[in-house]
Amino acid sequence: MRVAFAAERESKSTGIRPISVVEGVYDSIYHRLMSLEIAPGARIPIDVLARELNVSQTPIREALSRLEREGLVHKAHLIGYSAAPQWTRKQFEDLYAFRLLIEPEGARLAAQNMTPEALQQLESSAADMGNGAPPVDRNTRYSRFARADALFHDEILKIAGNEVIRATLFNQHVHLHIFRLMFHTRVTQEALEEHESLLAAFRSGDAQAAHDAMHVHIERSRDRLLSAFE
């Protein structure tokens, strides 16, 4: 990570901060949040992160601002940034009830609207989950999967063509919070198998099968994660 951040020091003479520096900082903080190395609700001191990552405070602030938009950190006046609190069981159950109402319908609409190009993009997103680059460590394994999973579900809703549904789910940052909740569980392999059932329905153009496969996927996801509250 420090190798990537060395670019910031090299750029000072030109006054240009490379995008790779902010991306590197973002990735580092993101992995810490997703792995719970930064605990839910914990304060995130900018100066400490800057020292640990060997960068100035500017890319730290830019990365935290992005994470705030994604719902993973909160910013309070005169206090600064902190990790978003962990979900309660009630929040979790409410969200899954909502997902069961709208995501199967989104999958049904996506099957109706599917084109060869859209299917190819979905296949690529699914492949990224199963065949991505080897994780640097166990902490990065799930955070990478969370990103790929979020993209896969968002692609389905994009194809469905209902931007109200898509924007509502995106703004809940569903997958990021879910993966913080289930860190180090069996979810990845089982989710991959369920995604394959969805893809099979999309390949065949079967709208009802896509609806049912999404319903099963969300129900099973909910059941896998309930143990986190026990």
Backbone torsions as a table, in degrees:
resi	resn	phi	psi	omega
1	MET	NA	-38.9	-177.8
2	ARG	-65.7	-28.6	177.7
3	VAL	-61.5	-44.1	178.8
4	ALA	-63.4	-38.8	-177.3
5	PHE	-73.5	-16.1	178.3
6	ALA	-61.0	-25.0	179.1
7	ALA	-60.6	-29.4	-179.2
8	GLU	-65.7	-42.7	-179.5
9	ARG	-65.8	-38.1	-179.6
10	GLU	-68.1	-24.2	-175.7
11	SER	-85.7	-9.7	-173.9
12	LYS	-62.5	-30.7	-178.8
13	SER	-67.9	-26.6	-179.4
14	THR	-96.5	-14.6	-178.1
15	GLY	78.8	8.4	-179.3
16	ILE	-110.0	127.3	178.4
17	ARG	-98.5	117.7	-178.1
18	PRO	-64.7	146.7	178.9
19	ILE	-59.3	-32.3	-176.5
20	SER	-61.1	-28.3	179.4
21	VAL	-67.4	-49.2	179.0
22	VAL	-62.8	-41.2	178.9
23	GLU	-62.3	-40.9	178.9
24	GLY	-64.1	-42.2	177.4
25	VAL	-64.7	-46.0	179.1
26	TYR	-57.0	-48.9	-178.8
27	ASP	-58.5	-42.2	-178.2
28	SER	-63.6	-47.3	-179.4
29	ILE	-68.0	-40.2	179.1
30	TYR	-58.1	-48.1	-179.8
31	HIS	-62.3	-38.0	179.9
32	ARG	-66.1	-38.5	178.3
33	LEU	-68.6	-44.8	-176.2
34	MET	-69.0	-32.3	179.9
35	SER	-86.1	-1.8	-177.3
36	LEU	67.8	15.7	170.7
37	GLU	-60.7	-38.2	165.6
38	ILE	-95.6	110.8	-171.8
39	ALA	-70.0	149.4	175.0
40	PRO	-53.4	130.3	-180.0
41	GLY	86.7	-10.5	-176.9
42	ALA	-72.8	144.4	175.4
43	ARG	-68.9	150.7	-179.4
44	ILE	-121.6	90.8	-178.1
45	PRO	-72.3	123.2	-176.1
46	ILE	-64.2	-40.7	-177.0
47	ASP	-65.5	-37.5	179.0
48	VAL	-66.0	-44.6	178.3
49	LEU	-62.1	-40.0	179.9
50	ALA	-60.4	-41.4	178.1
51	ARG	-67.7	-43.6	-177.5
52	GLU	-64.8	-37.4	-177.5
53	LEU	-93.7	-5.1	176.4
54	ASN	61.4	45.5	177.0
55	VAL	-134.4	172.6	174.5
56	SER	-76.6	174.0	-179.1
57	GLN	-75.6	-18.7	-175.9
58	THR	-62.1	-51.5	177.9
59	PRO	-66.3	-27.0	175.3
60	ILE	-62.9	-47.1	-179.2
61	ARG	-64.0	-40.6	179.5
62	GLU	-64.0	-41.9	179.5
63	ALA	-66.0	-42.2	179.8
64	LEU	-66.2	-35.1	177.3
65	SER	-63.4	-40.7	177.1
66	ARG	-65.5	-43.0	179.2
67	LEU	-65.8	-30.3	175.8
68	GLU	-66.2	-42.1	177.9
69	ARG	-63.1	-29.4	-179.8
70	GLU	-87.0	-2.3	175.3
71	GLY	84.1	6.9	-177.9
72	LEU	-89.6	-19.2	174.4
73	VAL	-133.2	156.5	176.5
74	HIS	-118.9	150.8	176.5
75	LYS	-122.2	128.1	179.9
76	ALA	-118.0	140.4	-179.8
77	HIS	-59.2	131.3	178.7
78	LEU	68.3	0.0	179.4
79	ILE	-114.0	-42.7	179.7
80	GLY	105.4	-155.7	-173.8
81	TYR	-92.4	148.7	172.3
82	SER	-147.1	157.1	177.5
83	ALA	-67.6	143.1	178.2
84	ALA	-59.5	142.9	178.7
85	PRO	-66.3	154.2	177.5
86	GLN	-69.4	149.7	179.0
87	TRP	-67.2	149.4	171.2
88	THR	-87.1	164.9	178.2
89	ARG	-61.8	-37.9	179.3
90	LYS	-62.1	-45.6	177.7
91	GLN	-59.6	-43.8	-179.7
92	PHE	-60.8	-49.0	-178.1
93	GLU	-66.3	-38.3	177.9
94	ASP	-62.3	-42.7	-178.9
95	LEU	-64.2	-43.2	-178.2
96	TYR	-69.6	-33.5	174.2
97	ALA	-61.5	-40.6	178.3
98	PHE	-66.1	-44.9	-179.6
99	ARG	-60.8	-40.5	-179.6
100	LEU	-65.6	-25.5	178.4
101	LEU	-76.0	-36.2	-168.9
102	ILE	-114.0	-32.0	-174.9
103	GLU	-71.2	-37.1	174.0
104	PRO	-59.9	-38.2	176.0
105	GLU	-65.0	-38.8	176.2
106	GLY	-60.8	-41.0	178.1
107	ALA	-65.4	-38.6	178.3
108	ARG	-62.2	-45.8	178.8
109	LEU	-64.7	-38.0	179.4
110	ALA	-63.4	-40.4	178.2
111	ALA	-62.0	-38.5	179.6
112	GLN	-68.5	-33.1	-176.0
113	ASN	-95.0	0.4	-171.0
114	MET	-62.2	136.6	173.7
115	THR	-121.4	162.5	176.7
116	PRO	-56.2	-37.9	-179.6
117	GLU	-67.7	-42.7	179.6
118	ALA	-65.6	-40.5	178.6
119	LEU	-63.7	-38.9	178.2
120	GLN	-62.0	-39.8	178.4
121	GLN	-65.7	-41.2	177.3
122	LEU	-64.1	-42.3	178.3
123	GLU	-60.4	-39.3	179.1
124	SER	-66.3	-41.8	178.0
125	SER	-62.5	-41.2	179.0
126	ALA	-65.1	-39.2	179.3
127	ALA	-64.8	-35.2	178.7
128	ASP	-61.4	-34.8	179.8
129	MET	-70.3	-40.9	-175.1
130	GLY	-87.8	-25.0	-172.0
131	ASN	-130.3	29.9	-180.0
132	GLY	-69.4	173.3	179.1
133	ALA	-59.5	146.0	179.6
134	PRO	-56.8	136.4	-179.1
135	PRO	-67.8	146.4	177.6
136	VAL	-62.8	-39.9	176.5
137	ASP	-153.9	179.8	-176.1
138	ARG	-65.8	-29.6	-179.8
139	ASN	-62.8	-35.4	-177.0
140	THR	-82.1	-16.6	-175.9
141	ARG	-59.7	-48.5	-175.2
142	TYR	-78.8	-33.4	179.3
143	SER	-67.3	-36.4	175.1
144	ARG	-65.8	-43.0	179.7
145	PHE	-62.6	-38.4	179.6
146	ALA	-60.1	-42.5	178.7
147	ARG	-62.6	-47.9	-177.6
148	ALA	-64.8	-38.6	179.8
149	ASP	-65.6	-43.1	178.6
150	ALA	-61.4	-41.3	179.2
151	LEU	-64.0	-41.9	-179.7
152	PHE	-59.9	-49.2	-179.4
153	HIS	-66.8	-37.5	179.0
154	ASP	-66.7	-37.1	178.1
155	GLU	-62.1	-40.0	178.9
156	ILE	-60.6	-45.8	-178.2
157	LEU	-71.6	-28.9	174.8
158	LYS	-64.5	-43.9	178.8
159	ILE	-66.0	-35.8	179.7
160	ALA	-58.9	-33.0	174.5
161	GLY	87.7	4.9	178.2
162	ASN	-100.7	99.3	-174.1
163	GLU	-72.6	-22.3	177.2
164	VAL	-67.1	-47.7	177.1
165	ILE	-61.3	-46.8	-176.4
166	ARG	-61.3	-47.8	-177.5
167	ALA	-66.6	-36.6	-179.3
168	THR	-63.9	-45.7	179.5
169	LEU	-68.0	-41.2	-179.9
170	PHE	-60.1	-42.9	-177.2
171	ASN	-70.3	-15.2	174.1
172	GLN	-83.8	-11.1	-179.9
173	HIS	50.7	46.1	-171.3
174	VAL	-53.1	-53.2	-168.9
175	HIS	-72.5	-34.0	179.9
176	LEU	-63.8	-45.0	-179.5
177	HIS	-70.0	-37.6	179.0
178	ILE	-61.9	-42.7	-176.7
179	PHE	-73.7	-25.6	169.9
180	ARG	-64.9	-36.7	-176.7
181	LEU	-68.0	-37.4	-171.6
182	MET	-105.4	17.7	-174.0
183	PHE	-48.3	130.4	-179.9
184	HIS	67.0	45.7	169.7
185	THR	-118.2	-176.5	-174.5
186	ARG	-82.7	10.1	-166.7
187	VAL	-61.5	-32.6	-170.0
188	THR	-62.9	-51.2	-176.5
189	GLN	-65.3	-42.6	-179.5
190	GLU	-65.8	-38.7	178.0
191	ALA	-64.4	-39.1	178.4
192	LEU	-60.3	-42.5	179.8
193	GLU	-64.5	-39.7	178.9
194	GLU	-69.2	-36.3	176.1
195	HIS	-63.6	-35.0	178.7
196	GLU	-64.9	-35.6	175.8
197	SER	-64.2	-38.5	175.9
198	LEU	-63.2	-45.9	-178.8
199	LEU	-62.1	-38.0	178.7
200	ALA	-60.8	-41.2	178.0
201	ALA	-65.7	-40.5	179.6
202	PHE	-66.7	-38.6	179.3
203	ARG	-62.2	-37.5	-177.6
204	SER	-85.2	-8.5	-178.5
205	GLY	69.8	25.4	-177.1
206	ASP	-93.2	100.4	-175.1
207	ALA	-64.1	-41.1	-179.0
208	GLN	-68.4	-38.5	177.7
209	ALA	-64.8	-37.1	177.6
210	ALA	-65.3	-43.3	176.4
211	HIS	-57.1	-48.9	-175.9
212	ASP	-68.2	-39.0	180.0
213	ALA	-64.8	-38.8	177.9
214	MET	-67.7	-39.6	179.2
215	HIS	-61.0	-45.5	179.0
216	VAL	-63.3	-42.7	-179.0
217	HIS	-60.0	-46.0	-177.8
218	ILE	-69.9	-40.2	177.0
219	GLU	-60.2	-44.9	-179.0
220	ARG	-68.4	-37.6	175.9
221	SER	-60.1	-45.7	177.4
222	ARG	-58.4	-46.6	-177.0
223	ASP	-66.5	-35.3	177.9
224	ARG	-63.8	-36.3	-171.8
225	LEU	-88.9	-16.0	-178.6
226	LEU	-58.9	-28.3	-179.1
227	SER	-63.0	-20.5	178.8
228	ALA	-65.5	-19.5	-177.3
229	PHE	-99.9	2.3	-176.7
230	GLU	-93.3	NA	NA
